[in-house]
Amino acid sequence: MTASLGREQGRVRVYRADIDGLRALAVLSVMFHHYLVPGFRGGFIGVDVFFVISGFLIAAHIESDLAAGRFSLLAFYELRIRRILPALFVMYALFLLLASMVDFPRDFEFQARLAAYVIPFLANYAFYQNAGAYSGEFAAHIALLHTWSLAVEEQFYLFFPLLMIAISRFVRSGYAAVLGPMALASLVLCVIGTYIAPSAAFYLAPFRAWELLAGALLAVAKFSPPRDARVRAGVASLGLLLIAGADLLLSNDTPYPGGWALIPCTGAMAILYASCDRAVPVGRVLDNPVMRRIGLWSYSLYLIHWPLLVLAQYYAFDPLSISLRCVLLASTFLLGALSWRYVEQPFRGPRALLGRPALHGIAAASGAALVLATLVLHRAADPQRYSAREHAQFPTYTADQTRCRNTSPVDTQKASCKLGDQSAPLEAILWGDSHALAILPAVDAAYARHHRAAIFAQQGGCPPLLGVNIRDFSAAKSNLFRAWIDAHGWGRSERCKRHTEAVLNWVARNHIGTAILAAHWIAYTEDKHTRRLTDSQTPGNYSMLDNAAVFSRGLDSLLGALERAHVRVFVLDDAPQSLVDVPYALASAQRLHLDRELRISRVTYEAQQQSAAAIFARLQKRYGFRILKPQDLLCAGGMCSIADNDAALYTDDEHLSELGAMISEPAIEAIWDTDS
């Protein structure tokens, strides 16, 4: 859609250079934010500016054509196809080609699985389902993360033209009477959602619709811009100040979008309303030939900048230097200009390629071909197709770990998971979170060798602590709402608590004699991690944090209950946590011929685990449980191993691989050393 007003001059719409300038501001904000340019901590707000512009232009177009009696859904969607698909398809095809060469199979498999949602414009839903934050580790590795905004727009435009048609025919009070309440409802939903479910509020269309509707309302209201040039200059300057302020002051730590998104959206609306020309200072900035050109390139720039940056960073392994970022930024502008000229432009205007039937057919065939190519490449990267070398470099769950994941003897939905000798009676339980699942091969092998059997009880993110609520923490989340959700049994906090109580009761009823407790202990003892612990002695908010104290009370309560049930307890010290994603780091070091130390020392490990170790030492004096020490095997010689030859001992930075677990297996033998 070209930057134009809804007012008609025959069939020609009035070009507004300031809108292309505003597009330039939006795309530069996003690009400079991602490329870590100082002053653009909040540059992600450029997407919000795009939403307002898009809503404004689309609503103006539909309203004017409806008023003239010539609006056509087919013509509308043809324009969307011509505007969106050519550059998207080319970028997507290049991504598939480059990612299949740059990414290691494990990571390409994940990228391709998410990429399959891009062509049908469901990427926002896929990222939401994968709990993907817009910043942090998830965002840094997803090359098509930026396509969530395209998905939101296209989902909005599936229903918006139909809504406008319905309003024009059946609502006498006009468009604003319907669009206004809808925008307000979406805004309220967004503000509340940001404090309850931040990922949903960020990615999903119902929470973002108000931004597009805000632009639409401005278009259909047909406010005349201020006649006084000084007033127009003031309004436009205020808008520019709001956008620049959001760029400068917001950050990835800001609960977003929520009410904060009103700042850039209001700024964009102010500039659109002022209808800047070169008579006012902001108009001279936006109407600058460079800004107008960047605005014309903005869609292609937006599409290209993020995959280029992510794939370059992935290949480089080390953080990109400033000079290399500058080269990538310059390359983005070059590729964006070429894409606009040779991919976008041929499909637009009076001499556009392809008539409507051919366009629809080729678009459908091209989209289907890209999705099919994605599925084929995804299947080729399936771990089941790994070579022996790839399996060693990028270890995955064993068949038993896959079968046993998130199972327990109290789960009525899944079969329980028995370890060791399948013909022996149950006498023990391996109990914990995902780190218990990681050590499962070692426990299974040890119990099988001794012709004994154990049951497995595991829930991700749920350590064996009695009477403790575990909540994922985010600065954006409302403590009041989270507490209400947990109280109704919908949050993981209550599920973990109930799981622990149910497993404990099962252990007592079935006279289990031995309990092996394993977990990512420091994730629960330290406040710097993303989990917050509360119990009956702490307030249900995050203003008074003391994870270590709550952890200690929860473990104390569990140990006391197990002692009363006459259960011997073994606490498994956690494996060393690496500073890198081990498989990726080892493969990158090999590919780039890097010679560096990726291991941590035993001294560093002891310091890393200190908060949990101090609690174990104090409670051990009271209950006399035995501590199993895999670190004695993994850190023999003073350095903690992460690989055996070329085989990784970890699946990521903290979970042991099957090989890592089996190297630790002799530590499990201490269970029989203490047999009475």
Buried (B, 14 or more C-beta within 10 A) or exposed (E): BBBBBBEBEEEEBEEBBBBBBBBBBBBBBBBBBBBBBEEBBBBBBBBBBBBBBBBBBBBBBBBBBBEEEEBEEEEBBBBBBBBBBBBBBBBBBBBBEBBBEBBBBBBBBBBBBBBBBBBEBBBBBBBBEEEBBBBEEBBEBBBBBBBBBBBBBBBBBEEBBEBBBEBBEEEEEBBBEBBBEBBEBBBEBBBBBBBBBBBBBBBBBBBBBBBBBBBBBBBBBEEEBBEEEEEBBBBBBBBBBBBBBBBBEBEBEBBBBBEBBBBBBBBBBBBBBBBBBEEBEBBBBBBBEEBBBBBBBBBBBBBBBBBBBBBBBBBEBEEBEEEEBEEBBEBBBEBBBEBBEEBBBBBBEEEEBBEEEEBBEBBEEBBEEBBEBBBEBBEEBEBEEBEEEBBBBBBBBBEBBEEBBBBBBBBEEEEBBBBBBEEBEBBBBBBBBBBBBBBBBBBBBBBBBBEBBBBBBBBEBBBBBBBBBBBBBBEBBBBEBBBBBBEEEEBBBBBBBBBBBBBBEBBBEEEBBBBBBBBBBBBBBBBEBEBBBBBEEBEBBBEEBBBBBBBBBBBBBBBBBBBEBEBBBBBBBBBBBBBBBBBBBBBBBEEEEEEEEBBBBBEBBEEBBEBBBEBBEEBBEEBEBBBBBBBEBBBEEEBBBBBBEEBBBBBBBBBBBBBBBBBBBBBBEBBEEEEE
